Amino acid sequence: DTDRSLGVPAAAAAAAAARLAQPTFKYEFYPEHLDVSVGQAAAPGTPQPFTITAPGVGSMTVTATTIEYDICVPEEGFRLHMVLTELTPWSRTHQLQGPMGPILHLSGLLPLNWHVRSVHSAVSYALTLSPPPSPLPAPSTSTGGTALRRRRGPPQKLDVHGTGHAHAEKNWGASFPHGWIW
């Protein structure tokens, strides 16, 4: 049984945190299961659409023209919706070609494979962080005290949205950690 990792794109979060003078942060999720659904390619030689869903975390949907992340973890107060459009492929004439060049055809023999899906994309994002208080014991009724709540993650709520540019790639192979989405 191997761990499954769904790496959350941090570029939008880091840029927003810097803009708001907030400390940077990183969330990593290790769902026990990933569901993959695959659609039909729109035309021969075009990328095949698919969706990867991590129950209780979110999904990543890839089509010929977009890449969409929708991640929501209520118990962490984390919500990210990000859509990449205007994808610029490595090769404008052959969308499935990439930096591996002709050795791509030997990918089954190689320990690691690499494909750049887009060297430059427009991205729109919305990020909300509402860190829940850390669970503490209930206040003592004998003292009438009030329990202080501590926050995890960022020290205060963030609610940012914007646009920018992104790069998207895929790595896989025998030497790449099984189950990771990069």
PEQUIWO-V413378 format. One record per pair of residues at least 12 apart in sequence whose ideal C-beta (glycine too) atoms are under 10 Angstrom apart, sorted by sequence separation. I is the first residue (numbers start at 1). GAP is how many residues later the second one is. D is the distance in Angstrom with one decimal. If there is no record, write none. Layout:
i=<I,I>
gap=<GAP,GAP>
d=<D,D>
//
This chain:
i=<13,14,37,38,39,49,50,51,58,59,69,70,100,135,136,170,13,37,38,49,50,57,58,59,68,69,70,100,136,169,10,13,36,37,38,48,49,57,58,68,69,100,133,134,135,136,10,36,37,47,48,49,57,58,67,68,69,98,99,100,133,134,135,10,35,36,37,47,48,49,56,57,67,68,98,99,100,133,134,10,35,36,46,47,49,51,53,54,56,66,67,68,98,99,132,133,134,135,8,10,34,35,46,47,56,66,67,97,98,133,134,7,8,34,35,46,51,54,56,57,65,66,96,97,98,131,132,133,7,8,33,34,35,47,58,65,66,67,99,131,132,6,7,8,33,34,42,43,57,58,65,66,96,98,130,131,132,6,7,31,32,33,37,39,42,58,60,61,62,65,95,131,5,6,31,32,33,34,39,41,42,58,64,95,130,131,5,6,30,31,32,35,37,39,63,129,130,131,4,5,6,29,31,34,39,62,90,91,129,131,4,5,31,34,89,90,130,131,3,4,29,30,31,89,90,129,130,131,3,4,6,29,88,89,90,91,129,130,3,4,5,29,88,89,90,128,129,130,4,27,87,88,89,128,129,1,64,87,88,89,127,128,129,86,87,88,127,128,84,85,87,88,126,127,128,84,86,87,88,126,127,86,87,125,126,127,84,85,86,125,126,84,85,86,124,125,83,84,85,124,125,83,84,85,123,124,125,47,83,84,123,124,82,83,84,122,123,125,29,47,82,83,122,123,124,81,82,83,121,122,123,27,29,81,82,121,122,123,80,81,82,120,121,123,6,27,80,81,120,121,6,29,79,80,81,118,120,121,4,6,45,47,48,79,80,118,119,120,5,8,27,29,45,46,47,78,79,80,118,119,4,8,45,46,67,78,79,117,118,119,6,9,27,45,67,77,78,79,116,117,118,6,45,77,78,116,117,4,6,25,27,76,77,78,115,116,117,6,67,69,76,77,78,115,116,62,66,76,77,114,115,67,69,71,72,74,76,77,114,115,12,75,113,114,115,9,74,113,114,112,113,114,9,112,113,8,112,113,9,110,111,112,113,114,6,8,110,111,112,113,109,110,111,112,6,8,13,107,108,109,110,111,107,108,13,12,47,12,13,8,10,12,47,99,9,11,98,8,98,9,8,77,9,77,78,76,77,78,76,77,88,82,86,87,88,90,77,78,79,81,83,88,77,84,85,87,82,84,83,84,82,84,67,67,27,25,25,62,22,62,16,15,16,17,12,16,11,12,13,15,17,12,16,9,11,12,13,12,9,13,9,60,27,25,26,54,25,25,52,23,24,25,23,22,23,22,25,20,22,20,22,17,20,22,20,20,13,17,19,16,16,17,19,16,13,15,16,34,16,13,15,34,12,16,31,12,15,30,12,30,12,12,11,11,12,11,11,9,9,5,5,6,7,8,3,4,5,6,7,2,3,4,5,6,7,2,3,4,5,2,3,4,5,1,2>
gap=<12,12,12,12,12,12,12,12,12,12,12,12,12,12,12,12,13,13,13,13,13,13,13,13,13,13,13,13,13,13,14,14,14,14,14,14,14,14,14,14,14,14,14,14,14,14,15,15,15,15,15,15,15,15,15,15,15,15,15,15,15,15,15,16,16,16,16,16,16,16,16,16,16,16,16,16,16,16,16,17,17,17,17,17,17,17,17,17,17,17,17,17,17,17,17,17,17,17,18,18,18,18,18,18,18,18,18,18,18,18,18,19,19,19,19,19,19,19,19,19,19,19,19,19,19,19,19,19,20,20,20,20,20,20,20,20,20,20,20,20,20,21,21,21,21,21,21,21,21,21,21,21,21,21,21,21,21,22,22,22,22,22,22,22,22,22,22,22,22,22,22,22,23,23,23,23,23,23,23,23,23,23,23,23,23,23,24,24,24,24,24,24,24,24,24,24,24,24,25,25,25,25,25,25,25,25,25,25,25,25,26,26,26,26,26,26,26,26,27,27,27,27,27,27,27,27,27,27,28,28,28,28,28,28,28,28,28,28,29,29,29,29,29,29,29,29,29,29,30,30,30,30,30,30,30,31,31,31,31,31,31,31,31,32,32,32,32,32,33,33,33,33,33,33,33,34,34,34,34,34,34,35,35,35,35,35,36,36,36,36,36,37,37,37,37,37,38,38,38,38,38,39,39,39,39,39,39,40,40,40,40,40,41,41,41,41,41,41,42,42,42,42,42,42,42,43,43,43,43,43,43,44,44,44,44,44,44,44,45,45,45,45,45,45,46,46,46,46,46,46,47,47,47,47,47,47,47,47,48,48,48,48,48,48,48,48,48,48,49,49,49,49,49,49,49,49,49,49,49,49,50,50,50,50,50,50,50,50,50,50,51,51,51,51,51,51,51,51,51,51,51,52,52,52,52,52,52,53,53,53,53,53,53,53,53,53,53,54,54,54,54,54,54,54,54,55,55,55,55,55,55,56,56,56,56,56,56,56,56,56,57,57,57,57,57,58,58,58,58,59,59,59,60,60,60,61,61,61,62,62,62,62,62,62,63,63,63,63,63,63,64,64,64,64,65,65,65,65,65,65,65,65,66,66,67,68,68,69,69,70,70,70,70,70,71,71,71,72,72,73,74,74,75,75,75,76,76,76,77,77,77,79,79,79,79,79,80,80,80,80,80,80,81,81,81,81,82,82,83,83,84,84,99,101,102,104,106,106,107,108,109,110,110,110,111,111,112,112,112,112,112,113,113,114,114,114,114,115,116,116,118,121,126,127,127,127,128,129,129,130,130,130,131,132,132,133,133,134,134,136,136,137,138,138,139,140,141,141,141,142,143,143,143,144,145,145,145,145,146,147,147,147,148,148,148,149,149,149,150,150,151,152,153,154,154,155,156,157,159,172,173,173,173,173,174,174,174,174,174,175,175,175,175,175,175,176,176,176,176,177,177,177,177,178,178>
d=<6.6,8.6,9.1,4.7,8.1,7.5,5.6,9.3,5.1,7.8,7.0,8.1,9.8,9.8,7.2,7.1,7.9,6.6,8.2,6.3,8.7,9.8,3.4,9.7,7.8,4.5,9.1,6.6,6.5,7.5,8.0,8.2,6.3,5.0,10.0,8.6,4.4,6.1,5.6,7.2,7.8,5.9,9.1,9.6,8.8,7.3,8.3,7.3,8.3,7.0,9.4,6.7,7.8,7.6,8.4,4.8,8.5,9.1,5.8,7.2,8.8,6.6,9.5,5.8,8.1,5.4,7.6,7.7,8.6,9.6,9.1,6.0,7.4,7.5,6.7,7.8,9.5,3.2,4.3,8.2,7.2,7.8,9.6,5.3,9.3,8.9,9.4,8.3,7.3,6.0,4.2,9.3,4.4,5.8,8.6,6.5,7.0,9.9,7.8,9.8,5.7,4.5,5.0,9.2,9.2,6.3,8.5,8.8,4.9,6.2,5.7,9.4,5.2,7.0,7.9,9.5,9.9,9.8,9.0,9.8,9.5,5.4,7.8,9.5,8.2,9.5,7.7,8.3,9.3,7.1,9.2,5.6,7.1,10.0,9.4,6.8,9.2,7.3,9.7,4.4,7.2,9.8,6.8,6.8,7.5,8.6,8.3,8.2,9.3,8.9,8.4,7.4,9.8,9.6,9.6,5.4,9.0,8.2,8.3,9.1,8.9,6.2,9.6,9.6,5.3,7.8,9.5,9.3,9.2,6.5,9.0,4.5,6.8,4.9,3.8,8.3,9.4,9.4,9.6,7.7,9.0,9.0,8.4,9.9,9.6,5.9,7.3,7.7,9.2,6.6,9.1,8.7,9.3,8.0,9.5,6.5,9.4,7.8,8.9,5.5,6.0,6.7,6.7,9.8,9.9,9.7,8.0,9.6,5.3,7.8,6.3,8.2,5.3,9.9,10.0,4.7,9.4,7.3,5.1,5.2,8.6,9.3,9.4,7.9,8.3,8.6,5.1,9.0,9.0,6.6,7.4,4.9,9.6,7.4,8.3,9.9,6.3,8.3,8.4,6.8,9.5,8.5,9.6,6.5,6.1,7.8,4.3,8.1,5.2,9.8,6.8,5.5,7.4,7.0,7.7,8.7,8.1,4.0,5.2,9.8,6.5,5.0,8.9,8.5,8.9,4.4,7.6,8.0,8.8,9.6,8.3,6.6,8.3,5.3,8.9,6.7,8.1,5.1,9.5,7.6,7.1,5.8,8.8,8.0,4.1,8.9,9.9,6.5,4.3,6.3,8.4,4.1,5.1,9.1,7.5,6.3,9.4,7.1,7.7,7.4,7.6,8.8,5.0,7.7,8.9,5.0,7.4,9.1,6.9,8.5,6.6,8.3,6.1,5.4,9.5,6.7,5.2,8.9,7.9,8.9,7.2,7.8,7.9,6.3,10.0,8.6,4.3,9.5,9.4,6.6,4.2,8.6,6.9,6.9,7.7,6.6,8.0,9.7,7.0,4.9,8.1,5.9,4.9,9.4,7.9,7.5,7.4,8.1,8.0,7.3,9.6,8.8,7.7,5.2,9.0,9.8,6.9,6.4,9.9,4.8,10.0,6.4,9.7,7.1,7.9,7.4,6.3,9.7,9.4,8.8,6.7,9.1,7.2,6.1,6.9,8.4,4.3,9.1,6.6,8.8,7.2,8.7,6.7,8.0,7.1,7.6,7.8,8.6,4.6,8.9,5.7,9.4,5.9,6.5,7.5,7.8,6.0,8.2,7.5,4.2,8.1,7.6,10.0,5.9,8.2,7.5,5.9,9.8,9.4,9.6,8.8,8.4,3.8,8.6,9.6,4.6,6.2,7.9,7.4,9.7,9.1,4.9,9.9,6.4,8.1,7.6,8.9,7.6,5.1,6.8,4.7,8.9,8.6,9.7,9.1,9.2,7.3,9.7,7.5,8.0,9.3,6.7,8.1,5.5,8.3,9.8,8.4,6.9,8.4,6.7,5.2,8.6,6.3,7.7,4.7,7.9,4.2,9.5,8.8,10.0,5.5,7.7,9.7,9.4,9.5,6.0,6.1,5.1,5.0,7.9,9.9,8.2,3.8,5.6,7.7,9.3,9.4,8.5,9.2,9.7,8.8,8.1,7.4,9.6,7.3,7.1,9.8,9.8,9.8,8.1,9.7,5.9,7.6,8.7,7.5,9.0,8.2,6.5,8.8,6.3,9.5,9.0,9.4,8.5,7.8,7.6,7.4,9.8,6.9,9.1,9.7,10.0,9.3,9.5,9.4,9.2,8.0,10.0,9.3,8.8,10.0,10.0,9.7,9.2,9.8,7.4,9.8,5.2,9.8,9.2,8.0,6.1,8.3,5.6,9.1,7.7,9.4,8.5,9.0,9.3,7.9,8.8,9.8,9.1,7.2,5.8,8.2,9.3,8.6,9.6,9.1,4.0,9.3,8.9,8.7,8.8,5.7,5.8,8.5,8.1,10.0,7.1,7.5,10.0,9.4,8.7,5.7,5.2,6.5,9.6,8.9,9.7,6.7,6.0,7.1,7.7,8.9,9.8,7.5,9.4,6.3,7.4,6.7,9.3,9.8,6.8,9.2,7.0,7.4,6.5,9.3,8.4,8.3,3.9,8.2,8.7,8.4,7.2,7.0,8.5,7.7,7.8,8.1,9.8,9.4,9.1,6.6,9.1,7.6,10.0,9.8,7.1,7.6,9.2,8.3,6.5,8.7,7.6,9.1,7.4,9.8,9.4,7.2,9.9,8.4,8.8,6.4,8.7,6.0,8.2,8.7,4.3,4.7,5.5,6.0,4.9,6.3,7.9,6.6,5.0,8.6,8.2,8.6,9.9,9.4>
//
